[in-house]
Structure formats: C-alpha cells, structure tokens
Amino acid sequence: MSSSAANLPDQDHIAAQIGVQWRALADNWDQDQAEQLAETIDGCLERAEGDLITRLGDLAAYLATFAETGREPNTAQRIRLTELVDALAKPLPEHVPAVQTVSSEPIVLSKAQARPARARVARNTICLLGVSDALCPGLIASLGERHYDIHAFSDARGLREFLGTTIPGVLMVTAHDLRVIPALATLWRESSAPPSIVAVSTARDLTHRLLAMRMGCAAFFPGPLDAYQIVARVDELLGRQELPPYRVLLVEDDRDLAVQCGHWIASEGMTARIASYGSAAIAALGEFQPDLVLIDATLPDARGIDLVQVIRQQPEQATLPIVLLTTIGDAAERFDAIAAGADEVLVKPLKPRHVIGVIRSRVQRAVWLRSQAEATQARDPKTGFYPRGLVLERIPPRLGTRGSVLLLLAFDDLELVRRSLGSTGLANADVEIGRRIGPMLAPHDLVCALRDGAWLLLMTRERQDALEQVAERLRFSVAEKPFASQGGPISIRASVAVVDLEAETVDVEGAVQAADAGIESAQRRGGDQVYWSDGNTTMPMDPSLAVRAVLSRGLDARHCRAEYRPLVPLKGSLHGQFEFEFYLISTSDLRARAGYTLCTHIAAELGMRNVFERARLREAMRARQDARADRQSLRLTLPMLADWLLDGAELDWLMAQFEERRLSGSGFTFEFPSAELLDHRDALTAAFTRLRAAGVRIGVSDYGRDFAAIHILSSLTVDSVRLDEELVEACASSNSVNPTLQALIRKAHQLGATVTAPAMRSPERAHVLLRLGVDYGIGDAFGPATGSPDFDFNRPLW
C-alpha cells in the first residue's frame, strides 16, 4: 500500500469533520463558528501530510480573510470556500509523496528524526530554504556582513538533515515553501528555543500573507524584497539590537503561559520575573524594580484593573509602563483599563512579536518621557530658559556639525538700561526677552541667561541664510517694541554675536569667549548689528572658489567633512537610515562649503573627479564598518551622478571595495536627479544591474521637479524617491493638502517605491506630509545633522 493510500482514512476523517462544520456555517454565518472552524483546520494541519497540507493551507488562508477580519463572505466567496472544503475529500494523487516537498525527492521523517535527542541550539545560525540572491539581491551578503552563520538549502531534504542536529535561530523560507513547515516543526517541537520563521514572497499576495500568519511566522516580507529591511528584522529576532537589559514583571496565574512568555522575553536579552498573585506583584515592585509590568486581567486574589490602580497610586511608579492581558478586549474593557492607568491592552492568545514589540516601545517611550520631564523641570516656566550649565553641556555634541552656531544676544548700553529699568525691571527683562524670542526657536534650540542683559543661544539650521535671518530677527526683536519701566517705555538696542561651531579647533570655553569678543566688536562699531565672531561681517567666500582652492592643492582630510542627517520614519518602519553628506570646506572661512553637485563639477574640470568620488565613498564605507563593529544597523543614502558610474573602471573599484571590506551593498542607496536617469537611462542599465546584484538601492533625488520624468519609475526599477524640495515648499502648507503631492506619492507607492520628504522644518509640516502618505522625513524638525550617525529613532516624534 502506498503512503498516500495509507493516509486515506485520516483524510476522510479530516474532510468529514471540516465538512460538517462548514455546512452549518455556510447556511448561517456566525463569527464565533468561523473562528472555531479556523482552529479546527489549524489542528488538522499539524497532523496532515503530503498534498493534504497544501489543500488545508489553501483553505486556512482563504478562510482567514473572514475569520480574522469579521467580514461575512458574499455568495461568490462562499462558493469558493465550498470548493476548497470539497477538495479535501478528493483522492490524493499517487505521485505526490506523503510529506510536502520542494524538490523531486520525497522527505521521510522517522520518529527518531522527528524527535532528535540532542539537537544543538545555534542562535547565530540562519537557514535559508529556497531563498537565493536571485530572489533578493544582497541578502546573503548582508547577513554575512553581520557575522551570521548561514546555511542555504535548495530543497527541504537537506534542511531536514541539518535540523536533525542543529536548531537555527531563524528559518527563512519562500511563501511557496511554507507548507513544509508543519512537517519540519516536529524536529524542534521539544526544543527550548525553536527557530523564528521568516517568510518572503516576490509578489504582494494576500494568500501568502495569511498563510504565513497561520504558520506562526515571526515576519513576512512581500515583494519588492528589501535585503536591508529583512536583515534589520532578523537582528530584532535574534537580539542583535543591543537593547538594554529590560526587567519585566509578569503577573500571570497560568503557569504554562507565564513560562512561555518568560522564554520569549529572555530570548530577547531581557529579564523576566513571574508573580502568580497580585500581592506577590506588589512585593516584587520594590525588590525587582521592573521597567514594565504585564498583568493578567483575572488573578486569584485581585482583578487586574484593581492591581493597575494600586500600582499607579504609588508616586514612585507614576511613569512605570503597565500592560493589561485580557481574553475579551472589547471597547469597554479597554476603556476601563486605560482609565485605571494601563498604557496598553493585549488580547490573548498572545504572540511573541506582539509581546516583545509592546515591551520595547512602551519602555523606550517611558525612558524618553522621563528625560523630557527632567529637561522640562529644569526649564524656567516663566522665561522658557534652561540652566546655563545644561546649555554649556549640550555644546560639545554640536561641535563640528554643519549649521551649528552659538549666538550671544546682549543689550548695547547695559548701564543705561540698568538705570532706566532698575534692578527689578532688569530681572523682568528675562521674561520679556523669553516671550519675544520664543517663537523664533526650533524644538532642539536651547537658550539661557548668561548674565544681566545677555543671553546665550545654541541652535542649528540646515541652511546658512536661515541662520542669518534668525540672527537679524533676534536683534530686531529687542528694538521693535519699547520695554516698560517705572519712568515709562524706553527703547533698547542690542547686538548679536554669532560663533560658528563647525571648526574642529573650537571648544566650549573658546566659543563663549569668541561670542563675548564679538559683542565687544559690534558695540565698538556702534552696536545694533549682527557680528560674526571672526570679524567678517561680509558675505562668506564664494563656495566654488573655496572648492577650487582645496582641490588645486590636492584633497586633504582637513578640508573634508562628513555629516549624517536621519531619515525619520513617518509611515515607514525602517530605522537606522541616514542621508550621508560629504562637503569640501575652506579652513579660512567655514561658511564657504560646497555640496556634492558643485564639488563634482569643479573636480571634473580639474581632473580630480575620481579622487573626490572615491574619497567620499571610502568615508561612507568606513562609517558602515564602524557601525558593523558596534553591531548596529546603518544605511546611508548618497547623491550620485551617472557619469562616474558609466566609467567601468570606477564601478569595478566600487565592487572590489565592497568585497575587500566585506560590506554588502544593501547598506547604500544611490540617489540620482531625474534628469540624469532620463538622459542616461539606456546606458545605466548595465551599471544598475551590477549595483542591484550587490544589493545597492536606486533612488530619485528630485521627484516631481520634472513631470516628464515620472514615467521612469515604470521603465526603471526605483526603490525610493525624494520629493523635490521646492515642490514641498510650494505645496505643503498646514492649511491644505495639495492634490499634486497626493498624486505623486500615490504613483510612487503603486510602483513599490518609498517616499521621503525634505524640508521638514516644523512638526506642523511633518503632520501635513504624514497625512499625504510620506514614508520618511528629513529636516530641522527632527534635529540637526551630526558628525556621526547618532539618532534615537524610538523617541516619539510629537
């Protein structure tokens, strides 16, 4: 008797059991019965074999569309469900082996193999089934770059033999291979640390996603596949994010569930303590000092909501994140939980990714809120000023970064002001100055009173003209309106000294002294003016002249500056992305700096184009190597022009650098102006093919500037687009939503590209672009560019 024939009685029983439930459900649709049927199918999947797994998987995936969303199927959908149920009773084909295969050879799992006595758990190991570089370019190289032990299998037979001795940390499979998971799962069923399953698909197929959910996958990635995003998720699953060792108190009387949750938490590098009673939880708060508490809604000695209230009534636990675990999860219970002081409600049955995700997000948010509360407490509520020591402490991180300055605003004739205002009036001047300059400050600007009649401001702006405008407005804010005094209103003038913090030789003490010297120089010239600390009140040197001067003497590291500006997720979810900015600067005038486009044109004229390109790419690769050494995910977006890539020798050099440094190209995005892609579309095909094979992503840097170029998204595969800055400035206002931007963003998303918006100068603008569907934002609203890729992507944006 064949294995297929031997399986027929079990097949008949499964088909009959599911058929009875379906007929009752088809005649009178009921949501609870639909969920019961889905559970029955899940149970049958665990003991099914061969082609029956495929049929049950198809039915489970299609039924999940309704069982998990609460929607009732229409007539056509019920007919389709009936067909899938009827297919379960049809004879299994003789040529299909009893266990689903992904090759021509059947897989036979013996009992000894299904329950390996001593399978070694290897958390750093990743198994790939059917996942190759052809499916996702750059993925294997990216995983290797992160020092994972990779084992790739083209069929399930080899994977089964490997699993007999080693349990990997992650098992990555294609969506078509998901149906072999139930058969393979018997190999790790007794393991204390089963692998996390990651499914990938080249298409956006809802059936694949639902099947991945049914198979208990920790992650599912539809096409177009992004190697870097997959690696970032693998890092999360294997605890490679270097997360702090959070302490989690789990208050749950169901011992099995508590132990299971404890294993999930421990596998992420955190510490879990279990308390079975409310009284035990209260006792553990002081001793264990948890960072978060998970509380079951029903405990032997208390209701979960009552325990939440008790904890919240303790002043020292006011900011402790609390999550309530419930089996109901309706709106009323959720409202009661939040009203009692819970931060979130999780509905059972629990899933690892939900539990871990809530722990991470809630603890990180609590840490950020505490830091903000400390900063707010230090800020004077009347003036809005920070303590002077705090402002001075924040200067060192801004040293050497573009657009960072220290400004000193000071009354020109302090003695006259003191006699006119008196001691009380001079003290009240802080309140008046705070009120006048407050609207000019960005969220990351800091201001403090340096002494009587003088105020120190630390600020960063993306553009030079923005700094000049702020400085002039500060000066004008003092003179525009008289100050009140006992003898009547008096007019006061002030000067502003600006100290550029970009120079590497500047220190905190030197910067403050330079600001004082600048005020003295301005006042000697009559006052009521803005004075740059180097004594140069004229416009900065022409950047093109500075670049020519730098390149004519050969490229020197002293004239090179690299900065990083974060791509902050709005609707997107990928962290660790930065815009890489490489500048040439003049040491005699730090305001004379030139960006990529100007540098490339002048470098080409001087015959140093390749020298310049290689220098900036080496710096970008060095940054990624440093991040890799620190086990951090870092992805850089670089501007690029086509002519350099069209030089075959330079492209060969780039590929050799990737190999020599053991770097994956998936950590880089090359952004091209739309005109470049239009003019060199055919010539770039071969170069793009090589770049994509290495994992490099392709982007458009001025999407929307040339409407004739939008069709290149269809003819060229583009991974990301950056909206044209002028278009954003013209179209994104806080009072309207522009249909032009909406259409452009919708078109990019339809073709699988992410959308980044520049010029995010305020939270209001970020809100507008978030509503439009923008995935990532860049701008002063999120903080200044820095000399190193350092940004807290987990902090709340507003």
C-alpha positions in Angstrom: 0.0 0.0 0.0 1.4 3.4 -0.9 1.9 6.1 1.7 -0.9 8.1 0.0 -3.3 5.2 0.4 -2.3 4.7 4.0 -3.2 8.2 4.7 -6.8 8.0 3.2 -8.7 7.1 6.4 -7.2 10.1 8.2 -8.0 12.2 5.2 -11.6 11.0 5.2 -11.9 11.9 8.9 -10.5 15.4 8.4 -12.7 16.0 5.4 -15.8 14.9 7.2 -15.0 16.9 10.4 -14.4 20.1 8.4 -17.3 19.5 6.1 -19.8 19.2 8.9 -18.6 22.5 10.5 -18.6 24.3 7.1 -22.1 23.3 6.1 -23.5 24.6 9.4 -21.5 27.8 8.9 -22.4 28.3 5.2 -26.2 28.1 6.0 -26.0 30.6 8.8 -22.8 32.6 9.1 -21.6 33.2 12.6 -18.3 34.8 13.5 -17.6 32.5 16.5 -18.3 29.4 14.4 -15.9 30.8 11.7 -13.2 31.1 14.3 -13.8 27.6 15.6 -13.6 26.2 12.1 -10.3 28.1 11.6 -9.0 26.4 14.8 -10.1 23.0 13.6 -8.2 23.5 10.3 -5.1 24.5 12.2 -5.3 21.4 14.3 -5.7 19.2 11.2 -2.7 20.9 9.6 -0.5 19.7 12.4 -1.2 16.0 11.7 -1.8 16.2 7.9 0.8 15.0 5.4 1.5 15.4 1.7 -0.9 17.1 -0.6 -3.4 17.3 2.2 -1.2 20.0 3.8 -1.5 22.1 0.6 -5.2 21.8 0.5 -5.7 22.6 4.1 -3.3 25.5 3.8 -5.2 27.0 0.9 -8.5 26.7 2.8 -6.9 28.2 6.0 -5.5 31.2 4.1 -8.8 31.9 2.3 -11.0 31.4 5.4 -8.6 33.7 7.5 -9.8 36.6 5.3 -13.2 36.4 7.0 -12.5 34.7 10.3 -9.8 37.3 11.4 -11.4 40.4 10.0 -15.1 39.8 11.0 -16.3 40.2 7.4 -19.0 37.9 6.1 -18.3 36.3 2.7 -20.6 37.0 -0.3 -22.2 34.4 -2.5 -19.2 34.0 -4.8 -16.8 33.7 -1.8 -19.0 31.1 -0.2 -18.9 29.1 -3.4 -15.1 29.3 -3.4 -14.9 28.2 0.2 -17.2 25.2 -0.6 -14.9 24.2 -3.4 -11.9 24.3 -1.1 -13.7 22.2 1.5 -14.9 19.7 -1.1 -11.3 19.4 -2.3 -10.3 17.9 1.0 -12.3 14.7 0.2 -10.8 14.2 -3.3 -8.3 11.3 -3.6 -4.7 12.3 -3.1 -2.6 11.8 -6.3 -0.4 8.8 -6.1 2.7 10.6 -7.4 2.7 13.1 -4.6 4.8 11.9 -1.6 3.2 11.8 1.8 5.1 14.8 3.0 5.1 18.0 1.0 8.4 18.5 -0.9 10.1 21.3 -2.7 12.1 19.1 -4.9 11.7 15.8 -6.8 12.8 13.8 -3.8 10.3 13.0 -1.0 11.0 13.8 2.6 10.5 11.0 5.0 10.6 11.8 8.7 11.1 8.9 11.0 10.2 9.2 14.7 13.8 9.2 15.6 14.4 12.1 13.3 11.2 13.9 14.3 12.4 14.0 17.9 16.1 14.5 17.9 17.5 13.6 21.3 20.2 16.3 21.4 19.7 18.9 18.7 22.1 21.8 19.3 20.5 25.2 19.5 22.5 27.7 17.5 21.0 31.2 17.8 23.5 32.8 15.5 22.6 30.3 12.7 20.2 31.2 9.8 18.8 28.6 7.5 17.5 29.6 4.1 15.1 27.4 2.1 14.7 28.4 -1.5 15.9 32.0 -0.7 18.8 33.0 -3.0 20.5 36.1 -4.3 18.4 35.9 -7.4 15.3 36.2 -5.2 16.6 39.0 -3.0 19.9 40.6 -4.2 22.4 41.4 -1.4 20.5 39.4 1.3 23.1 36.7 1.8 26.0 39.2 1.7 24.2 41.4 4.2 23.7 38.5 6.6 27.3 37.5 6.2 28.3 41.1 6.9 26.5 40.8 10.3 28.6 37.6 11.0 25.7 35.2 10.9 26.3 31.5 10.2 24.3 31.0 7.0 23.2 27.6 5.6 21.3 27.8 2.3 19.2 24.8 1.0 17.5 24.4 -2.3 15.2 21.6 -1.1 13.7 20.5 2.2 15.6 17.2 2.3 18.9 18.9 3.1 17.3 21.2 5.5 15.6 18.3 7.3 19.0 16.6 7.8 20.5 19.8 9.1 17.7 20.3 11.6 18.2 16.8 12.9 21.4 18.0 14.6 21.1 21.8 14.8 18.2 24.2 15.6 18.9 27.6 14.0 17.9 31.0 15.3 16.0 31.9 12.2 14.5 29.8 9.4 13.8 31.8 6.3 11.6 30.3 3.6 9.7 31.4 0.5 6.0 31.6 0.7 5.6 28.6 -1.6 7.7 26.5 0.8 5.6 27.4 3.9 3.6 24.2 3.6 6.5 22.1 4.6 6.7 23.9 8.0 4.3 21.6 9.8 6.3 18.5 8.8 9.6 20.1 9.8 8.2 21.6 13.1 8.3 18.1 14.7 12.1 18.4 14.6 12.2 21.4 17.0 9.0 20.7 19.0 10.9 19.6 22.0 13.5 22.4 21.7 13.6 25.1 24.4 14.4 27.7 21.7 12.5 26.9 18.4 13.6 29.0 15.4 11.8 32.1 14.3 10.3 31.6 10.9 10.6 34.4 8.3 8.6 34.1 5.0 9.4 36.1 1.9 7.4 36.4 -1.3 8.3 38.2 -4.6 4.6 39.1 -5.0 2.1 41.1 -2.9 -0.2 38.1 -2.5 -2.8 38.2 0.4 -3.0 34.4 0.4 0.8 34.2 1.1 0.5 36.7 4.0 -2.4 34.8 5.6 -0.7 31.5 5.2 2.4 33.0 6.9 0.2 34.1 9.8 -1.3 30.6 10.0 2.1 29.0 10.1 3.1 31.3 13.0 5.8 33.2 11.1 7.5 35.9 13.1 7.7 38.1 9.9 6.5 38.2 6.4 8.0 40.3 3.6 6.2 40.8 0.3 7.9 42.0 -2.9 9.8 44.0 -3.9 12.1 42.5 -1.3 14.5 44.8 0.6 17.5 43.0 1.9 18.3 45.6 4.5 14.8 45.6 5.9 14.9 41.8 6.2 18.3 41.9 7.9 17.0 44.5 10.4 14.1 42.2 11.3 16.5 39.3 11.7 18.6 41.4 14.1 15.5 42.1 16.1 14.5 38.4 16.3 18.0 37.4 17.4 18.5 40.2 19.8 21.2 42.0 17.8 19.9 45.4 18.5 21.9 45.8 21.7 18.8 46.6 23.7 19.2 47.5 27.3 18.5 44.5 29.6 14.9 45.5 30.5 13.3 43.9 33.5 9.8 42.7 33.0 7.4 41.7 35.8 4.9 39.2 34.5 1.8 38.8 36.8 0.0 35.7 35.5 -1.5 32.8 37.4 -1.5 30.5 34.3 1.9 28.9 34.9 2.3 27.5 31.4 1.5 30.8 29.7 3.8 32.7 32.2 6.7 30.4 31.5 6.1 30.7 27.7 6.1 34.5 27.9 9.2 34.4 30.1 11.0 32.4 27.4 10.0 35.0 24.8 11.3 37.8 27.0 14.5 36.0 27.9 15.3 35.2 24.3 15.5 39.0 23.6 18.1 39.5 26.3 15.7 40.8 28.9 15.0 39.5 32.4 11.5 38.3 33.4 10.1 37.6 36.9 6.8 35.7 37.3 4.3 36.6 40.1 1.2 34.4 40.3 -0.7 36.7 42.7 -1.4 40.4 43.0 0.2 40.5 46.5 3.3 38.9 45.1 3.5 41.5 42.4 3.2 44.4 44.9 6.1 42.9 46.9 8.2 42.4 43.8 7.9 46.1 42.7 10.4 47.4 45.3 12.8 44.5 45.1 12.8 43.7 41.4 12.4 47.3 40.1 10.8 46.3 36.8 10.9 48.5 33.7 7.5 47.2 32.7 4.7 45.1 34.2 2.4 42.7 32.3 -0.7 42.0 34.4 -3.4 39.4 33.7 -7.0 40.7 33.9 -8.1 37.9 36.2 -5.9 36.9 39.2 -6.7 34.6 42.1 -6.7 37.4 44.7 -7.5 40.5 42.6 -8.8 41.9 39.4 -6.0 43.1 37.0 -7.6 46.6 36.7 -7.6 46.9 40.5 -3.9 46.0 40.7 -3.2 48.6 38.0 -4.8 51.2 40.1 -2.9 50.2 43.2 0.4 50.4 41.4 -0.5 53.8 39.8 -1.3 55.2 43.3 2.3 54.8 44.3 4.2 58.0 43.4 7.4 56.2 42.5 5.5 54.1 39.9 3.8 57.0 38.2 5.7 56.5 34.9 6.1 52.7 35.1 4.6 51.2 31.9 1.8 48.8 32.6 0.2 46.4 30.1 -3.0 44.5 30.8 -3.5 41.0 29.4 -7.1 40.1 28.7 -9.2 37.5 26.9 -12.1 39.8 26.0 -10.5 43.0 24.7 -13.7 44.8 23.9 -14.0 48.6 23.8 -15.5 48.8 27.3 -12.7 46.8 28.9 -10.0 48.7 27.1 -11.5 52.0 28.2 -11.7 50.8 31.9 -8.0 49.6 31.7 -6.8 52.9 30.3 -8.9 54.9 32.8 -7.3 52.8 35.6 -3.8 53.7 34.4 -2.8 51.0 32.0 -0.7 52.0 29.0 -1.9 49.3 26.7 -4.1 46.2 26.5 -3.0 42.9 24.8 -5.7 40.4 23.9 -5.0 36.7 24.3 -3.9 34.4 22.7 -0.5 36.2 22.9 2.0 36.2 20.1 5.8 36.7 20.7 6.2 39.6 18.3 3.3 41.4 19.9 4.6 41.0 23.5 8.2 41.9 22.6 7.1 44.8 20.4 4.9 46.3 23.2 7.7 45.9 25.8 10.2 47.7 23.6 8.0 50.5 22.5 6.5 51.2 25.9 9.8 51.1 27.9 11.6 53.2 25.3 8.7 55.7 25.4 8.8 55.8 29.2 12.5 56.5 29.2 12.1 59.3 26.7 9.2 60.8 28.6 11.3 60.8 31.8 14.2 62.5 30.1 11.8 65.1 28.7 10.2 65.6 32.1 13.7 66.2 33.6 14.5 68.7 30.9 11.1 70.4 31.4 11.6 70.6 35.1 15.0 72.3 34.6 13.4 74.9 32.3 12.1 78.1 33.8 8.3 78.1 33.2 8.3 81.9 33.1 11.1 82.6 30.7 11.4 79.3 28.8 15.2 79.4 29.6 17.3 76.4 30.5 20.0 76.4 33.2 23.3 77.8 31.9 25.2 74.6 32.9 22.8 72.5 30.8 23.2 74.6 27.7 27.0 74.5 28.1 26.9 70.7 28.4 24.9 70.5 25.1 27.5 72.4 23.1 30.2 69.6 22.6 27.9 67.3 20.6 27.2 70.2 18.2 30.9 71.0 17.6 32.0 70.2 14.0 28.5 69.9 12.6 27.1 71.9 9.8 24.8 74.8 10.6 25.5 74.7 14.4 26.2 78.1 16.0 26.4 79.8 19.3 24.7 83.2 19.5 25.0 85.8 22.1 22.3 88.4 22.3 23.3 91.4 24.5 22.0 94.9 25.3 24.3 97.5 23.8 24.3 100.0 26.7 23.8 97.9 29.8 24.5 100.6 32.3 21.9 102.9 30.7 19.4 100.1 30.6 20.1 99.3 34.3 19.5 102.9 35.4 16.3 103.1 33.3 14.8 99.7 34.2 16.1 99.4 37.8 17.1 96.1 39.4 13.5 94.7 39.3 13.0 95.8 35.7 16.3 94.2 34.6 15.3 91.0 36.3 11.9 91.1 34.4 13.8 91.6 31.2 14.4 87.8 31.1 10.7 87.2 31.0 10.2 89.8 28.2 13.1 88.5 26.1 11.9 84.9 26.5 8.5 86.0 25.2 9.9 87.8 22.3 12.4 85.2 21.0 10.4 82.1 21.9 8.6 82.0 18.5 11.9 82.0 16.6 13.3 78.9 18.3 13.1 75.3 17.0 12.4 72.4 19.3 16.1 71.5 19.5 17.3 75.1 20.2 18.5 75.9 23.7 18.7 79.4 25.4 19.9 80.5 28.8 20.7 83.7 30.6 24.5 84.2 30.6 24.5 87.4 32.8 22.4 90.5 33.2 21.3 91.8 29.8 23.0 88.9 27.9 21.5 85.6 26.6 23.2 82.6 25.1 21.5 80.6 22.3 22.6 77.2 20.9 20.9 76.5 17.6 21.3 74.6 14.3 19.8 75.3 11.0 20.0 73.4 7.7 20.8 76.5 5.6 23.2 79.4 6.1 20.6 82.0 5.1 18.2 80.7 7.8 20.9 81.3 10.5 21.4 84.9 9.2 17.7 85.5 9.3 17.3 84.3 12.9 20.3 86.4 14.0 18.7 89.5 12.4 15.3 88.8 13.9 16.8 88.4 17.3 18.4 91.8 17.1 15.2 93.3 15.8 13.1 91.6 18.5 14.7 93.9 21.1 14.4 97.1 19.2 10.9 96.6 17.7 9.0 97.4 20.8 10.0 99.6 23.9 10.4 98.0 27.3 8.2 99.0 30.2 9.9 100.9 33.1 8.9 103.0 36.1 9.6 106.1 34.1 7.7 105.0 31.1 8.5 102.9 28.0 12.2 103.1 26.9 13.8 102.0 23.6 16.7 99.5 23.9 19.1 98.3 21.2 21.0 95.1 21.2 23.7 93.3 19.2 24.1 89.7 18.3 27.4 87.8 18.0 27.5 84.6 16.0 30.1 81.9 16.7 30.4 79.1 14.1 30.8 75.7 15.8 31.9 73.9 12.7 35.7 74.4 13.3 37.3 71.3 14.8 39.5 73.5 17.0 36.6 75.2 18.7 35.8 74.2 22.3 33.1 75.3 24.7 35.2 77.9 26.6 36.6 79.3 23.4 33.2 79.6 21.8 31.8 81.6 24.7 34.9 83.9 24.8 34.6 84.4 21.0 30.9 85.4 21.5 31.9 87.9 24.1 34.6 89.3 21.9 32.1 89.6 19.0 29.7 91.6 21.2 32.5 94.0 22.1 33.5 94.4 18.5 29.9 95.1 17.5 29.4 97.7 20.2 32.7 99.4 19.3 31.2 99.8 15.8 28.1 101.5 17.1 26.0 98.5 18.2 22.6 97.3 16.9 24.2 94.8 14.5 24.9 91.2 13.9 28.6 90.3 14.1 30.3 87.0 13.1 33.0 86.1 15.6 35.8 86.0 13.1 35.2 89.7 12.5 33.9 89.2 9.0 30.6 90.9 8.6 30.6 90.4 4.8 29.1 87.6 2.9 31.0 84.3 3.1 33.5 83.3 0.4 32.1 82.0 -2.8 32.0 78.2 -2.3 33.2 77.5 -5.8 36.3 79.5 -5.1 36.8 77.6 -1.9 36.5 74.2 -3.7 38.9 75.2 -6.4 41.4 76.3 -3.8 41.0 73.0 -1.9 41.2 70.7 -4.9 44.1 72.6 -6.5 46.3 71.6 -3.6 45.2 68.0 -3.6 42.4 66.5 -1.5 43.3 66.8 2.2 41.3 65.3 5.1 41.3 68.7 6.9 39.1 70.1 4.1 36.6 67.2 4.1 33.6 67.0 6.3 31.1 64.1 6.6 27.7 64.6 8.3 24.6 62.5 8.8 21.0 63.5 8.8 18.4 60.9 9.9 15.6 59.7 7.6 12.9 59.6 10.3 10.1 57.1 9.8 6.6 58.7 9.5 4.6 55.9 7.8 7.7 53.9 7.2 9.1 51.5 9.7 12.8 51.1 8.9 15.2 52.6 11.4 18.9 53.4 11.1 18.8 55.3 7.8 20.8 58.5 7.3 21.4 60.9 4.5 25.2 61.0 4.0 26.5 64.5 3.3 30.1 65.0 2.2 31.5 68.5 2.0 34.6 70.3 1.0 35.2 73.4 3.2 37.7 76.2 3.4 39.5 76.4 6.7 39.8 80.1 6.3 36.0 80.6 6.1 34.0 77.7 7.4 30.8 79.2 5.9 32.3 78.6 2.5 31.4 75.0 1.9 30.2 73.1 -1.1 28.0 70.1 -1.6 28.1 67.2 -3.9 26.9 68.7 -7.2 29.2 71.7 -7.1 32.2 69.6 -6.0 31.8 67.1 -8.8 31.6 69.8 -11.5 34.7 71.5 -10.3 36.5 68.2 -9.6 35.8 67.2 -13.2 37.2 70.4 -14.6 40.4 69.9 -12.5 40.7 66.2 -13.5 40.1 65.0 -9.9 36.6 63.6 -10.2 37.6 60.1 -9.4 39.7 61.2 -6.5 36.7 63.1 -5.0 34.2 60.2 -5.6 36.5 57.6 -4.1 37.2 59.8 -1.0 33.5 60.2 -0.1 32.7 56.5 -0.8 35.6 55.4 1.4 34.3 57.6 4.2 30.8 56.2 3.8 32.1 52.7 3.9 34.2 53.4 6.9 31.1 54.6 8.7 29.3 51.4 7.9 32.3 49.3 9.0 32.3 51.2 12.4 28.6 50.5 12.7 29.1 46.9 11.9 31.8 46.6 14.6 29.3 48.1 17.1 26.6 45.6 15.9 24.4 48.5 14.7 22.3 48.7 11.6 23.3 51.6 9.4 22.0 52.5 5.9 23.3 55.5 4.0 21.7 57.5 1.2 24.2 59.2 -1.1 23.7 61.5 -4.0 25.2 60.2 -7.3 25.7 61.4 -10.9 25.6 59.0 -13.8 28.9 59.8 -15.5 31.0 58.3 -12.7 29.1 55.0 -12.7 29.4 54.8 -16.5 33.2 54.5 -16.1 33.6 50.8 -16.0 36.9 51.0 -14.1 35.3 53.0 -11.3 32.4 50.6 -11.0 34.9 47.8 -10.8 36.7 49.7 -8.0 33.4 50.1 -6.1 32.6 46.4 -6.3 36.1 45.5 -5.2 35.8 47.8 -2.2 32.6 46.0 -1.2 34.3 42.7 -1.4 37.6 43.8 0.3 35.8 45.4 3.2 33.3 42.6 3.4 30.4 45.0 3.1 27.0 44.5 1.5 25.8 47.0 -1.0 22.3 46.8 0.7 23.5 49.3 3.2 23.6 52.0 0.4 21.1 53.9 -1.6 22.4 55.9 -4.6 20.1 58.9 -5.4 20.1 60.3 -9.0 18.4 63.5 -10.2 15.6 62.7 -12.5 17.3 64.4 -15.5 20.3 62.0 -15.1 18.0 59.0 -15.3 16.3 60.4 -18.3 19.4 61.3 -20.2 21.4 58.1 -19.4 18.6 55.6 -19.0 19.8 53.1 -21.5 23.5 53.5 -20.7 22.8 53.0 -17.0 21.1 49.6 -17.4 24.3 47.5 -17.2 25.6 49.5 -14.2 22.3 49.3 -12.4 22.2 45.5 -12.9 25.6 45.2 -11.2 24.6 47.5 -8.4 21.4 45.6 -7.7 23.2 42.3 -7.8 25.3 43.7 -4.9 22.2 44.9 -3.1 22.5 48.7 -3.7 19.2 50.5 -4.0 18.4 53.2 -6.5 16.6 56.4 -5.8 15.4 59.6 -7.4 16.5 62.8 -5.5 14.1 65.4 -7.0 10.9 63.5 -7.6 8.2 65.8 -9.0 10.5 68.5 -10.4 10.3 67.2 -14.0 6.8 65.7 -14.6 8.0 64.3 -17.9 10.4 62.1 -15.9 7.8 60.4 -13.7 7.4 57.6 -16.2 11.0 56.5 -15.5 9.6 54.8 -12.4 7.8 52.4 -14.6 10.7 51.7 -17.0 13.4 51.7 -14.3 13.0 49.9 -11.0 13.4 52.7 -8.4 13.4 51.8 -4.7 12.9 55.2 -3.2 12.1 58.8 -4.2 12.8 62.1 -2.5 10.2 64.8 -3.2 11.7 67.9 -4.8 12.3 70.5 -2.0 10.8 73.4 -4.0 7.7 71.4 -4.6 7.3 70.6 -0.9 7.9 74.3 0.0 5.2 75.4 -2.5 2.6 72.7 -1.9 2.8 71.6 1.7 1.0 74.1 4.0 -0.6 73.5 7.3 -4.0 74.6 6.0 -4.3 72.5 2.9 -3.5 69.2 1.4 -2.2 69.6 -2.2 -3.6 67.2 -4.8 -0.3 67.3 -6.8 1.7 65.8 -3.9 -1.0 63.3 -3.3 -0.9 62.1 -6.9 2.9 61.9 -6.9 3.1 60.0 -3.7 0.3 57.6 -4.7 2.1 56.9 -8.0 5.4 56.1 -6.2 3.7 53.7 -3.8 1.9 51.9 -6.6 5.3 51.2 -8.2 6.8 49.9 -4.9 9.0 52.9 -4.0 9.2 54.6 -0.6 8.7 58.4 -0.4 11.0 60.7 1.5 10.1 64.4 2.1 12.9 67.0 2.7 12.4 70.5 4.3 10.7 69.2 7.4 11.3 72.4 9.3 8.5 72.1 11.8 6.2 69.4 13.3 3.3 71.0 11.6 4.7 70.4 8.2 5.6 66.9 9.2 2.0 66.3 10.2 0.8 67.5 6.8 3.2 65.3 4.8 2.3 62.3 7.1 -1.3 62.7 6.1 -0.3 62.7 2.5 1.4 59.3 3.0 5.1 60.2 3.1 7.2 57.4 4.5 10.3 59.2 5.8 11.1 62.8 6.6 14.3 64.9 6.8 14.7 68.3 8.3 15.3 70.5 11.3 12.0 69.4 12.9 13.8 66.2 13.9 17.1 67.6 14.9 20.4 68.8 13.3 22.8 67.0 11.1 25.6 65.5 13.2 29.2 64.4 12.7 28.3 60.8 13.4 25.2 58.6 12.7 23.6 59.1 16.1 19.8 59.5 16.4 17.2 58.0 18.7 14.7 56.5 16.2 12.5 55.2 19.1 11.6 58.5 20.6 8.1 59.9 19.9 8.1 62.5 17.1 5.5 64.7 18.7 
